[in-house]
Amino acid sequence: MNRYLLDSDVLMDFFKKRPESISLVTNLSKEGILSASILSITELRAGWTKEQAKFFLPRFYRLLRIEKLNLEIAEAAGKFRQEYKLKGVALPTIDTLIAATCAINGYILVTRNKKDFPMPEIKLYDF
Protein backbone atom coordinates (compact mmCIF):
# COMPACT_ATOMS: atom_id res chain seq x y z
CA MET A 1 0.00 0.00 0.00
CA ASN A 2 1.35 3.43 -0.95
CA ARG A 3 1.95 6.12 1.61
CA TYR A 4 1.31 9.68 0.48
CA LEU A 5 2.33 12.92 2.16
CA LEU A 6 0.11 15.75 0.93
CA ASP A 7 1.84 19.10 0.68
CA SER A 8 0.14 22.27 1.87
CA ASP A 9 -0.68 23.48 -1.66
CA VAL A 10 -2.76 20.38 -2.35
CA LEU A 11 -4.44 20.61 1.05
CA MET A 12 -5.28 24.29 0.60
CA ASP A 13 -7.01 23.54 -2.71
CA PHE A 14 -8.83 20.59 -1.15
CA PHE A 15 -10.26 22.75 1.63
CA LYS A 16 -11.16 25.43 -0.93
CA LYS A 17 -13.23 22.65 -2.56
CA ARG A 18 -11.41 22.79 -5.87
CA PRO A 19 -12.76 19.82 -7.87
CA GLU A 20 -9.37 18.60 -9.12
CA SER A 21 -8.00 18.47 -5.57
CA ILE A 22 -11.09 16.78 -4.17
CA SER A 23 -10.81 14.16 -6.90
CA LEU A 24 -7.07 13.72 -6.30
CA VAL A 25 -7.42 13.29 -2.52
CA THR A 26 -10.39 10.94 -2.95
CA ASN A 27 -8.48 8.75 -5.42
CA LEU A 28 -5.31 8.70 -3.32
CA SER A 29 -7.27 7.70 -0.22
CA LYS A 30 -8.42 4.60 -2.14
CA GLU A 31 -4.84 3.76 -3.16
CA GLY A 32 -3.06 4.24 0.13
CA ILE A 33 -2.53 6.02 3.41
CA LEU A 34 -2.75 9.82 3.47
CA SER A 35 -0.55 11.90 5.73
CA ALA A 36 0.58 15.49 6.14
CA SER A 37 3.50 17.13 7.86
CA ILE A 38 2.76 18.86 11.11
CA LEU A 39 4.17 21.93 9.34
CA SER A 40 1.12 21.97 7.07
CA ILE A 41 -1.03 22.78 10.10
CA THR A 42 0.87 26.06 10.43
CA GLU A 43 0.54 26.89 6.75
CA LEU A 44 -3.14 26.04 6.57
CA ARG A 45 -4.03 27.78 9.84
CA ALA A 46 -2.29 30.96 8.71
CA GLY A 47 -4.77 31.23 5.83
CA TRP A 48 -7.93 30.57 7.84
CA THR A 49 -10.02 32.83 10.02
CA LYS A 50 -10.77 31.69 13.57
CA GLU A 51 -14.17 30.37 12.40
CA GLN A 52 -12.68 28.53 9.43
CA ALA A 53 -10.02 26.95 11.65
CA LYS A 54 -12.67 25.79 14.10
CA PHE A 55 -14.54 24.14 11.24
CA PHE A 56 -11.64 22.81 9.13
CA LEU A 57 -9.00 21.68 11.65
CA PRO A 58 -11.05 18.79 13.10
CA ARG A 59 -11.78 17.60 9.56
CA PHE A 60 -8.11 17.90 8.66
CA TYR A 61 -7.14 15.77 11.67
CA ARG A 62 -9.69 13.09 10.74
CA LEU A 63 -8.67 13.04 7.08
CA LEU A 64 -4.93 12.57 7.49
CA ARG A 65 -2.29 11.09 9.70
CA ILE A 66 -0.08 13.89 11.04
CA GLU A 67 3.64 13.25 10.67
CA LYS A 68 5.67 14.95 13.39
CA LEU A 69 9.25 16.17 13.25
CA ASN A 70 12.13 14.53 15.08
CA LEU A 71 15.92 14.78 15.29
CA GLU A 72 16.51 12.50 12.31
CA ILE A 73 14.24 14.61 10.11
CA ALA A 74 15.79 17.88 11.35
CA GLU A 75 19.32 16.64 10.64
CA ALA A 76 18.39 15.34 7.18
CA ALA A 77 16.69 18.66 6.34
CA GLY A 78 19.83 20.53 7.37
CA LYS A 79 21.90 18.26 5.15
CA PHE A 80 19.58 18.96 2.19
CA ARG A 81 19.85 22.72 2.77
CA GLN A 82 23.62 22.53 2.99
CA GLU A 83 24.00 20.36 -0.13
CA TYR A 84 21.85 22.64 -2.25
CA LYS A 85 23.36 25.83 -0.81
CA LEU A 86 26.76 24.60 -2.05
CA LYS A 87 25.16 24.26 -5.51
CA GLY A 88 23.89 27.84 -5.31
CA VAL A 89 20.28 26.82 -4.63
CA ALA A 90 18.52 28.25 -1.58
CA LEU A 91 15.79 25.92 -0.35
CA PRO A 92 13.30 27.05 2.31
CA THR A 93 13.63 25.30 5.66
CA ILE A 94 10.00 24.17 5.63
CA ASP A 95 10.43 22.45 2.25
CA THR A 96 13.59 20.65 3.34
CA LEU A 97 11.82 19.46 6.50
CA ILE A 98 8.94 18.10 4.40
CA ALA A 99 11.42 16.49 1.98
CA ALA A 100 13.30 14.86 4.85
CA THR A 101 10.02 13.59 6.32
CA CYS A 102 9.26 11.91 3.00
CA ALA A 103 12.74 10.49 2.47
CA ILE A 104 13.03 9.03 5.97
CA ASN A 105 9.50 7.64 6.19
CA GLY A 106 9.10 6.39 2.62
CA TYR A 107 6.33 8.76 1.57
CA ILE A 108 5.42 9.76 -1.95
CA LEU A 109 5.14 13.54 -1.89
CA VAL A 110 1.99 14.96 -3.48
CA THR A 111 2.70 18.57 -4.45
CA ARG A 112 2.29 20.93 -7.37
CA ASN A 113 5.49 22.72 -6.31
CA LYS A 114 7.88 20.08 -7.62
CA LYS A 115 10.63 22.64 -8.22
CA ASP A 116 10.87 23.09 -4.45
CA PHE A 117 11.83 19.43 -4.03
CA PRO A 118 14.80 18.72 -6.35
CA MET A 119 16.24 15.98 -4.14
CA PRO A 120 16.56 12.64 -5.96
CA GLU A 121 15.73 10.88 -2.69
CA ILE A 122 12.16 12.21 -2.86
CA LYS A 123 9.50 10.26 -4.70
CA LEU A 124 7.07 12.74 -6.26
CA TYR A 125 3.52 11.85 -7.22
CA ASP A 126 3.05 12.44 -10.94
CA PHE A 127 -0.15 14.26 -11.80
Secondary structure as GFF3:
##gff-version 3
##sequence-region A 1 127
A	DSSP	beta_strand	2	6	.	.	.	ID=ss1
A	DSSP	alpha_helix	8	15	.	.	.	ID=ss2
A	DSSP	alpha_helix	19	31	.	.	.	ID=ss3
A	DSSP	beta_strand	32	37	.	.	.	ID=ss4
A	DSSP	alpha_helix	38	46	.	.	.	ID=ss5
A	DSSP	alpha_helix	50	63	.	.	.	ID=ss6
A	DSSP	beta_strand	65	67	.	.	.	ID=ss7
A	DSSP	alpha_helix	71	86	.	.	.	ID=ss8
A	DSSP	alpha_helix	93	105	.	.	.	ID=ss9
A	DSSP	beta_strand	108	110	.	.	.	ID=ss10
A	DSSP	three_ten_helix	114	116	.	.	.	ID=ss11
A	DSSP	beta_strand	123	124	.	.	.	ID=ss12
###
